[in-house]
């Protein structure tokens, strides 16, 4: 079942078996493309693996499906920044701030220059 694949993907992620987690989430996404609990964690795995284009696609799709989801907007903007598309990142990042003013705090902290 899709729910079982998601649980196994979460367990694989926790065990740092990222390739297996990606395969399980992708299989779940193929079976149930409308589920809200697949695209963002799958996008996170691609983002961590530096497949920024695939991550951007997943986050954008999730945000378009659920425009009130601040985390999807934040991650979409972050992936656009990592792709060097900073002008495009403005819209989802501003939307994330509107939805949840605290949402960009970790992102801003991670981008601060180190002393």
Helices and strands as residue ranges (DSSP letters): H 2-14, H 18-31, H 39-48, H 52-65, H 70-82, H 86-99, H 105-111
